[in-house]
């Protein structure tokens, strides 16, 4: 995909320290807590945790805050009751905008765009040396690999987020689009999606970023 990034790998020790600090228990405790979540690091079962939602939220917050490497993959498999973390090299990931799940709005604001323009024009200096890395450190954009992409919900465009905020369900969305087509039908217009959800976690930077170079031309 365009803008794809290949992970170079990082030490798993910092991740393990955080896990132990936040209540990771030994595998032997699984017999007494069969509903606990198994925690894997680079494919190795490291222990169990009794409060997976909180642990998962804390790990995401740390990655978005720069306390964990941006290329660390955090996968929570609710069905299998597993939390899988990967820090190894060779994983293909791509950047996505982060969506605030409570409000279904992008974390990207006009102030961020203005600052990028100022950095580009040389008016201000980037904190990390790159405007893109600044957005990564602030949790505006994050890299998601193939495994983690299976556990998130990605909006294709900002229209999907607007529908999530303003409409009550898919049926209302379909009726709205049908009424619009009757009033002003344009055969050359782009076909709008009828997908509706209020649980989006990310949004595409641009729909063409899904594909490779040749397919995007």
For each residue, the residues with C-beta under 8 A, 3 or more apart:
1: 4 92 94 209 210 211 212
2: 208 209 211 212 213 216
3: 94 95 205 209
4: 1 92 93 94
5: 71 92 93 94 95 143
6: 89 90 91 92
7: 71 88 89 90 91 92 93 145
8: 71 89
9: 87 88 89 90
10: 69 71 72 87
11: 14 87
12: 15 16 41 42 85 87
13: 16 17
14: 11 17 18 68
15: 12 18 19 41 68 72 85 87
16: 12 13 19 20 41 46
17: 13 14 20 21
18: 14 15 21 22 58 59 62 68
19: 15 16 22 24 39 41 46 47 49 55
20: 16 17 24
21: 17 18
22: 18 19 49 55 58
23: 49 50 51 55
24: 19 20 39 46 47 48 49
25: 29 33 36 47 48 49 50
26: 29 47 48
27: 30 45 46 47 48
28: 31
29: 25 26 32 33 36 47 48
30: 27 33 34 36 38 48
31: 28 34
32: 29
33: 25 29 30 36 48 50
34: 30 31
35: 81
36: 25 29 30 33 48 49 50 52 81
37: 48 49 50 52 55 76 81 82 83
38: 30 45 47 48 81 82 83
39: 19 24 45 46 47 48 49 55 82 83 85
40: 43 44 45 46 82 83 84 85
41: 12 15 16 19 44 46 85 86 87
42: 12 85 86 87 88
43: 40 84 86
44: 40 41
45: 27 38 39 40
46: 16 19 24 27 39 40 41
47: 19 24 25 26 27 29 38 39
48: 24 25 26 27 29 30 33 36 37 38 39
49: 19 22 23 24 25 36 37 39 52 55 83
50: 23 25 33 36 37
51: 23 54 55
52: 36 37 49 55 56 76 81 83
53: 56 57
54: 51 57 58
55: 19 22 23 37 39 49 51 52 58 59 83
56: 52 53 59 60 74 76 83
57: 53 54 60 61
58: 18 22 54 55 61 62
59: 18 55 56 62 63 68 74 85
60: 56 57 63 64 74
61: 57 58 64 65 139
62: 18 58 59 65 67 68
63: 59 60 66 67 68 69 70 72 74 142
64: 60 61 98 138 139 142
65: 61 62 137 139
66: 63 70 136 137
67: 62 63
68: 14 15 18 59 62 63 72
69: 10 63 72 87
70: 63 66 136 142 143
71: 5 7 8 10 87 91 93 143
72: 10 15 63 68 69 85 86 87
73: 84 85 86 87 91 93 144 145 147 148
74: 56 59 60 63 83 84 85 148
75: 83 84 85 86 147 148 150 151
76: 37 52 56 82 83 84 151
77: 80 81 82 83 84 151
78: 81
79:
80: 77
81: 35 36 37 38 52 77 78
82: 37 38 39 40 76 77
83: 37 38 39 40 49 52 55 56 74 75 76 77
84: 40 43 73 74 75 76 77 147
85: 12 15 39 40 41 42 59 72 73 74 75
86: 41 42 43 72 73 75 91 145 147
87: 9 10 11 12 15 41 42 69 71 72 73
88: 7 9 42 91
89: 6 7 8 9
90: 6 7 9
91: 6 7 71 73 86 88 145 146 147
92: 1 4 5 6 7 145 146
93: 4 5 7 71 73 143 144 145 146 148
94: 1 3 4 5 143 144 209
95: 3 5 136 141 142 143 144 205 209
96: 141 142 143 144 152 154 202 203 204 205
97: 106 107 108 140 141 202 203 204 205
98: 64 106 107 139 140 141 142 201 202
99: 104 105 106 107 155 161 200 201 202 203
100: 103 104 105 106 107
101: 104 199 200 201
102:
103: 100 165
104: 99 100 101 161 164 165 198 200
105: 99 100 161 165
106: 97 98 99 100 109 158 161 203
107: 97 98 99 100 138 139 140
108: 97 112 113 135 140 141
109: 106 112 113
110: 113 114
111: 114 115
112: 108 109 115 116 135 138 140
113: 108 109 110 116 117
114: 110 111 117 118
115: 111 112 118 119 124 131 134
116: 112 113 119 120 131 135
117: 113 114 120 121
118: 114 115 121 123 124
119: 115 116 122 123 124 125 126 131 134
120: 116 117 131
121: 117 118
122: 119
123: 118 119
124: 115 118 119
125: 119
126: 119 129 130 131 133 134
127: 134 137
128: 133 134 137
129: 126 133
130: 126 133 134
131: 115 116 119 120 126 134 135
132: 135 136 141
133: 126 128 129 130 136 137
134: 115 119 126 127 128 130 131 137 138
135: 108 112 116 131 132 138 140 141
136: 66 70 95 132 133 139 140 141 142 143
137: 65 66 127 128 133 134
138: 64 107 112 134 135
139: 61 64 65 98 107 136 142
140: 97 98 107 108 112 135 136
141: 95 96 97 98 108 132 135 136 205
142: 63 64 70 95 96 98 136 139 202
143: 5 70 71 93 94 95 96 136
144: 73 93 94 95 96 148 149 152 202
145: 7 73 86 91 92 93 148 149
146: 91 92 93 149 150
147: 73 75 84 86 91 150 151
148: 73 74 75 93 144 145 151 152
149: 144 145 146 152 154
150: 75 146 147
151: 75 76 77 147 148
152: 96 144 148 149 201 202
153: 197 199 200 201 202
154: 96 149 200 201 202 203 204
155: 99 158 160 161 164 200 202 203 204
156: 159 160 193 195 203 204 207
157: 160 193 203 204 207
158: 106 155 161 162 203
159: 156 162 163 192 193
160: 155 156 157 163 164 193 195 196 197 200 203
161: 99 104 105 106 155 158 164 165 200 203
162: 158 159 165 166
163: 159 160 166 167 173 196
164: 104 155 160 161 167 196 197 198 200
165: 103 104 105 161 162
166: 162 163
167: 163 164 172 173 176 196
168: 172
169: 172 173 196
170: 173 174 194 195 196
171: 174 175
172: 167 168 169 175 176
173: 163 167 169 170 176 177 194 196
174: 170 171 177 178 194
175: 171 172 178 179
176: 167 172 173 179 180
177: 173 174 180 181 192 194
178: 174 175 181 182
179: 175 176 182 183
180: 176 177 183 184
181: 177 178 184 185
182: 178 179 185
183: 179 180
184: 180 181
185: 181 182
186: 189
187:
188:
189: 186
190:
191:
192: 159 177
193: 156 157 159 160
194: 170 173 174 177
195: 156 160 170
196: 160 163 164 167 169 170 173
197: 153 160 164 200
198: 104 164
199: 101 153
200: 99 101 104 153 154 155 160 161 164 197 203
201: 98 99 101 152 153 154
202: 96 97 98 99 142 144 152 153 154 155
203: 96 97 99 106 154 155 156 157 158 160 161 200
204: 96 97 154 155 156 157 207 209 210
205: 3 95 96 97 141 209
206: 209
207: 156 157 204 210
208: 2 211 216
209: 1 2 3 94 95 204 205 206 216
210: 1 204 207
211: 1 2 208 215 216
212: 1 2 215 216
213: 2 216 217
214: 217
215: 211 212
216: 2 208 209 211 212 213
217: 213 214
